[in-house]
Amino acid sequence: KILTRIHCSDDTHSSLSTYSRDCCQMSYLLRNATRHSLCLIDEFGKGTWNKDGIALMTAILRSWQHHAECAPKVLIATHFHELFQYDLVRETSLAIVRFFFMNIHMQETDADADAVLGGGATASKKLVFLYKVKRGICANAFGVECAKSAGVEETVLRRAKEIMDCIADRRAIEPMQDPSHQALIATAKEIQHTLTRNDDWKNDATTFTRLIEAIKNWQS
């Protein structure tokens, strides 16, 4: 038998969510798979809380590992990098479990204004799918790059990259600022510097006029 947990959608007639149908498919697969079966599982556990999905996927894989003599042949695609990051599932010397990923290439492109990687115009790269299976673990899902190729606007991509960097570095996520915000801050600092540097603005008409204009523009 070939058993699958590949694609689901909501079943409004039965009041079942996508995740409920995922679980129904997986339940059927676990009950009926034999050592002569081929099981194809794609992204199981993504429709619920991340920790629930990771725990269920780990338990299923370990169950098959512990009953290797009667386990089916299984091909699983997952974005749960925590399975490998926290060593929840390991490769085995008897080839019971092996890790593979679809290889990609980050192609250097000409510097342009819409560069996302690295946050600067000198670090523009393009994600190229090689459609080749490679041994090992892929450490990045390249979600931002995929969104870029799908046409998601630059401001959203740049903000997503900033948030990713903050999460990776365990830093607080700074509030999103509109493009004029930095200009306002720069003007305020210039006003402050003029006022505190010396008293020239009191005695020089040109400096005083420039200061008044800066304050007016800043307030508007």
N, C-alpha and C positions, 0 to 999 in steps of 0.2 A: 504494500500500500504506500501511496504517497500522501502524506497528511500535511496540511498547510495552516499557518496562522499568518496571513499576508495582508489582507485588506478588509477593513470593516467600515461601516457607516452607521449612523443612528437608525434604530428600528422604532419609529414612532408608533406603529401599530401594536407592538409588544411592550412599549414603554421601556425599551432597552437603550442605554447610551452606547456610544462606540466602545468604551472601555468594557462595559458589560458583555458586549458581543465578542470582544477580544478574549475575555476570560472564558466564555462558553466554548469558543473554538479551541483554546488551549486545554480546557478540561477534557474535551472530546479527544484531542490529540494524546494527552497523557494516559487516558484510559484505554486507547485502542492501539497505540504504537507498540510494535514488537521489534525484535532484533532484525527482522527482515524489512522493516519500514524505513522510508526516507522522510524525514520531517523538515519542512522549510518554514522558518519562523522569521518574520520581518518586524522589527521595532515593537515587540511585545512590551507592555507596561508603560507606554508613553502617555496614556490618557488619564493617568491618576497622579497622585503626589509622587514626586521623583523618588523619594525613599521607598515608597511602597513598590514601585516598579522595579527598582534595583534589587530589593529584598526578594521579590517573587522570582525574578530572572535568576538570581544567584541560587535560590533554593531548587529551582527546576534543573539547572545545570549540575549542581552537586548531586542531586538525586540520580541523574543519569550516570554521573561519574562513579557513584558508589555501587551501582548495579550495572557495571560495564558489560558483564557477560550477556545481559538480555536487553541492553539499551539499543535504541535505533540509531541509524546514521542521521546526524542532525547538521543542518546548515542554518546558522543564525546571523542576522544582521542587526546591529544595535548601535545606538549612540550613547549608551550608558558607559562613558569612559571611567566612571567610578569602579566598575567591575575590575579594571586593570590597575587603576590608580591606587586603590586600597587592597590590591592583591586578593580580591574576593574569589576570583577564578584563576587558576594557574594552568599553564601548559604542563603536560605530563610526558615522561620519557617514553611511554608506550604508545604515543601518538593518539591517545584517546581524545585529547583536546589540543587543538592547534589554532593559532591566531593568524588571520590574514586581513589585509585591507586593500581597497582600491587605490592605486597609486595616482598621485597628481604631481603637477609641476607648477611652481610659481615663476611665471615668465616676466622678466624685466621689460618694461615699456618705457617710452619716452616720458620725461618729466612733464606733468601737466597739472592743471589746477584742481582736478578732481581726485588727486592721489589720496588714498585712504590709509594704506598701510604705513605705519610710522608717523602718520599725521602731517606729512610734509610733501611738497611737490616734487621732491627728489627721490621719493620712495614708492612710486607707482608700480604696482605689479598686477599681473593678470593670472587668474586661476585657470589652468589648463588640465582637463581630465584626460588621463592617459589610457583609461579603460584596460588596465593591466592589474592583475592580482599580485600582491607582494606579501611576503612573509613578515609578520610582526604586528605591531599595534600602531594605529594612527592617533597621534596625540592632539589633533585639531580637527574640528568638524567643518571649518572654513565657512561658517554660516554667513558672516558678513560679506565675504567675497562672492558667495552665491547670490546674496541679495543684490550686490552691485551689478552682477551680470544680468539680473532680472530687471534692472532699471530703477531700483529704489533710489530716491534722491540723495544727493551727496550729504546734505545736512544730517539726515537720519543715520547714514552710514558712519559719518565721522563721530556722531554722538554715541553710537553703538560701540565703536572702537574705544572711545574714552571710558565708557562704562566697563567694558571687558578688561581694560588695563587696571582700572581701580579694583575690580573684583580679584584679579590675579595678584595684585600687590597688597590686597587687604587694606585698601585705603577707602576713606569715605568718598562717596560719589558726589561730586560738586554739582550745584544747581546749574541747569542749562541757562546760558546767557545769550541774549540776542546780540547781533553784530555791533550795535551801537553802544552796548554796555561798556566795553573797554574804552571807547572814545570818551564816554562820560567820566570814567575814572581818571583817565589821563588829563582831562580838562580840570577836574577837581584838584588833582595834584599840582597842576601848574598854577592854579589860583592860590593854593595853600603856600606854594613855594614863593610866589611873588609877595604875599602878605607877610611871611615870616622871615624872608631873607634880609630885608632892611626897610628903611622908611622912604626909599626913593619914590614909591608910588604916591606918596603924600605930596611930594614937592615937584614931581615931573608930570606935566599935563599929558604927554603922550603915553607914558606908562599907566597913568590913572585911567585914561580913556580906554586903553587896551584891556585893562583889568575889568572895567565896567561892562565892556562888550562881552568878555569871556563869561562873566557872571550871568549876563542876560541869556546868552546862548546855552549855557549849562542849565539854567532854570527852565528854559523852553523845551 
